[in-house]
Amino acid sequence: MNLKRTLLLEWPDDHSNILTIKGWTEKEINHIRGLSDLEVNSKFSLLLTEFIEPFLNEDDSVQPISGSFHIEGGSVNFISRFNFMSGVNYSFLIKENLENNQFETEVWSIERPLIQGSPSTTILGVYPSGPEIPLNLLKIYVYFSSKMSEGFASRHVEFRDASTSQVIPDVFLPMEPELWDESRTRLTLLLDPGRIKRGLVPNMETGYPLNEGVSVAVTVDNSFQDSAGRNLVSGIRKEFNVGEASRLKVNHVLWKYTIPSIDSFDTFSINFDRPLDKALVENGLSIVDAKGRYVEGKSFADVGEKSWHLKPKYKWIANDYRLIINPLLEDLAGNSLVRVFDRDVGNINDDPLESNEIVYTFRCIAK
């Protein structure tokens, strides 16, 4: 702390993404106002208090909290890209230039108050939902019942050895920003593609993020906060067996179809040749009638993501229907109907195909 001045850090309210820094002199405010954005970001930083030491030691893995500084009256406001976490200590750092290329760092800290009230957000599921994943698994999803906080997923979602509960390091690809859907209730976490694709330096140096034949667990701890700053009702642990790598295009010719009867509310179903990517299945399949109108109803991927079903809103009729298949639909290893993710450039079977829409035509069964 610099004894030449006393700064006061305040939260305007418990739900905003703003931190206010007061106590500046008029001369200091005028000086800050004249700095460029680059100069401000080199002078000021905000980070979690627990990361001060590695940050000052120039640990590249520690980055300041994403946001921007703005002057309002005689105060400096930091507007964070994400909501602040309740019950967590934050520190505002000022880097001052001294003579002979030396620096002095001031540190001012504040604790975010805990949000009152009982937790209400639950984890709806971790996907894939089946018991086995391929060695070259590309991504996992975590679904939540309410809108979540953003920017802290790496602190709360981990791969662990199922037998020892030890964290398996460096499995996920660091993402800035994180991959959330529009409602911020579905989180996508990518496993490091550089370690999945053969021939790339990360793969050759460190191998796959996971090991075949080993049981692993994805854990989400209950201190992961929702958008209101409250912890989850409970955490979750989902175990998987790691199987062999998957390196074949998804083949719709191998799918098995259950065709509904005319004048019924029967469910149209597809059984895939392997588990597919849940989010892509939910958005990559649709049925249209002979006039090109979409068949309305409830569609969903079943347990294990090995099948897809459509329960119609209206009865099926004696009509020609078309199942529209997005060619970019993927399996758990990122292989689609048109390309292999971990491609062998020497194998012509792995050559990518044109991304044309794929159509399966059917007519309902007469009773």
Secondary structure as the mmCIF struct_conf table of DSSP 4:
data_model
#
loop_
_struct_conf.conf_type_id
_struct_conf.id
_struct_conf.beg_label_comp_id
_struct_conf.beg_label_asym_id
_struct_conf.beg_label_seq_id
_struct_conf.end_label_comp_id
_struct_conf.end_label_asym_id
_struct_conf.end_label_seq_id
TURN_TY1_P TURN_TY1_P1 LEU A 3 LYS A 4
STRN STRN1 LEU A 8 GLU A 10
BEND BEND1 PRO A 12 PRO A 12
TURN_TY1_P TURN_TY1_P2 ASP A 14 HIS A 15
BEND BEND2 SER A 16 ASN A 17
STRN STRN2 ILE A 18 LYS A 22
HELX_RH_AL_P HELX_RH_AL_P1 GLU A 26 ARG A 33
TURN_TY1_P TURN_TY1_P3 GLY A 34 GLY A 34
BEND BEND3 LEU A 35 LEU A 35
HELX_RH_AL_P HELX_RH_AL_P2 ASP A 37 LYS A 43
STRN STRN3 PHE A 44 LEU A 48
HELX_RH_3T_P HELX_RH_3T_P1 THR A 49 PHE A 51
HELX_RH_AL_P HELX_RH_AL_P3 ILE A 52 LEU A 56
TURN_TY1_P TURN_TY1_P4 ASN A 57 GLU A 58
TURN_TY1_P TURN_TY1_P5 ASP A 60 SER A 61
HELX_LH_PP_P HELX_LH_PP_P1 PRO A 64 ILE A 65
BEND BEND4 SER A 66 SER A 66
STRN STRN4 GLY A 67 GLU A 72
TURN_TY1_P TURN_TY1_P6 GLY A 73 GLY A 74
STRN STRN5 SER A 75 SER A 80
BEND BEND5 ARG A 81 PHE A 82
HELX_LH_PP_P HELX_LH_PP_P2 ASN A 83 MET A 85
TURN_TY1_P TURN_TY1_P7 SER A 86 GLY A 87
STRN STRN6 ASN A 89 ASN A 97
HELX_RH_3T_P HELX_RH_3T_P2 GLU A 99 ASN A 101
STRN STRN7 PHE A 103 GLU A 111
HELX_LH_PP_P HELX_LH_PP_P3 ARG A 112 GLN A 116
BEND BEND6 GLY A 117 GLY A 117
STRN STRN8 ILE A 123 TYR A 127
BEND BEND7 PRO A 128 PRO A 128
BEND BEND8 GLY A 130 PRO A 131
STRN STRN9 GLU A 132 PRO A 134
TURN_TY1_P TURN_TY1_P8 LEU A 135 ASN A 136
STRN STRN10 LYS A 139 PHE A 144
BEND BEND9 SER A 145 SER A 146
STRN STRN11 MET A 148 MET A 148
BEND BEND10 GLY A 151 GLY A 151
HELX_RH_AL_P HELX_RH_AL_P4 ALA A 153 HIS A 156
STRN STRN12 VAL A 157 ASP A 161
TURN_TY1_P TURN_TY1_P9 ALA A 162 THR A 164
STRN STRN13 VAL A 167 VAL A 167
TURN_TY1_P TURN_TY1_P10 PRO A 169 ASP A 170
STRN STRN14 PHE A 172 PHE A 172
HELX_LH_PP_P HELX_LH_PP_P4 LEU A 173 PRO A 174
BEND BEND11 GLU A 176 PRO A 177
STRN STRN15 LEU A 179 TRP A 180
TURN_TY1_P TURN_TY1_P11 GLU A 182 SER A 183
BEND BEND12 ARG A 184 ARG A 184
STRN STRN16 ARG A 186 LEU A 190
STRN STRN17 LEU A 191 LEU A 191
HELX_RH_AL_P HELX_RH_AL_P5 PRO A 193 ILE A 196
BEND BEND13 LYS A 197 LYS A 197
TURN_TY1_P TURN_TY1_P12 ARG A 198 GLY A 199
BEND BEND14 LEU A 200 LEU A 200
HELX_RH_AL_P HELX_RH_AL_P6 VAL A 201 THR A 206
BEND BEND15 PRO A 209 LEU A 210
TURN_TY1_P TURN_TY1_P13 GLU A 212 GLY A 213
STRN STRN18 SER A 215 VAL A 220
TURN_TY1_P TURN_TY1_P14 ASN A 222 SER A 223
STRN STRN19 GLN A 225 ASP A 226
TURN_TY1_P TURN_TY1_P15 SER A 227 ALA A 228
BEND BEND16 GLY A 229 GLY A 229
HELX_LH_PP_P HELX_LH_PP_P5 ARG A 230 ARG A 230
STRN STRN20 ASN A 231 ASN A 231
HELX_LH_PP_P HELX_LH_PP_P6 LEU A 232 LEU A 232
BEND BEND17 VAL A 233 VAL A 233
STRN STRN21 ILE A 236 GLY A 243
BEND BEND18 LEU A 248 LEU A 248
HELX_RH_3T_P HELX_RH_3T_P3 HIS A 252 LEU A 254
STRN STRN22 LYS A 256 THR A 258
HELX_LH_PP_P HELX_LH_PP_P7 ILE A 259 PRO A 260
STRN STRN23 SER A 261 SER A 261
TURN_TY1_P TURN_TY1_P16 ILE A 262 ASP A 263
BEND BEND19 SER A 264 SER A 264
HELX_LH_PP_P HELX_LH_PP_P8 ASP A 266 THR A 267
STRN STRN24 PHE A 268 ASN A 271
BEND BEND20 ASP A 273 ARG A 274
STRN STRN25 LEU A 276 LEU A 276
HELX_RH_AL_P HELX_RH_AL_P7 LYS A 278 GLY A 284
STRN STRN26 LEU A 285 VAL A 288
TURN_TY1_P TURN_TY1_P17 ALA A 290 LYS A 291
BEND BEND21 GLY A 292 GLY A 292
HELX_LH_PP_P HELX_LH_PP_P9 ARG A 293 ARG A 293
STRN STRN27 TYR A 294 TYR A 294
HELX_LH_PP_P HELX_LH_PP_P10 VAL A 295 GLU A 296
STRN STRN28 GLY A 297 ALA A 301
HELX_RH_3T_P HELX_RH_3T_P4 VAL A 303 GLU A 305
STRN STRN29 SER A 307 PRO A 312
BEND BEND22 LYS A 313 TYR A 314
BEND BEND23 ALA A 318 ASN A 319
STRN STRN30 ASP A 320 ILE A 325
TURN_TY1_P TURN_TY1_P18 PRO A 327 LEU A 328
STRN STRN31 GLU A 330 ASP A 331
TURN_TY1_P TURN_TY1_P19 LEU A 332 ALA A 333
BEND BEND24 GLY A 334 GLY A 334
STRN STRN32 SER A 336 SER A 336
BEND BEND25 LEU A 337 VAL A 338
BEND BEND26 PHE A 341 ASP A 342
TURN_TY1_P TURN_TY1_P20 VAL A 345 GLY A 346
HELX_RH_3T_P HELX_RH_3T_P5 ILE A 348 ASP A 350
BEND BEND27 ASP A 351 ASP A 351
HELX_LH_PP_P HELX_LH_PP_P11 PRO A 352 GLU A 354
STRN STRN33 ILE A 358 ARG A 363
HELX_LH_PP_P HELX_LH_PP_P12 CYS A 364 CYS A 364
STRN STRN34 ILE A 365 ILE A 365
HELX_LH_PP_P HELX_LH_PP_P13 ALA A 366 ALA A 366
#
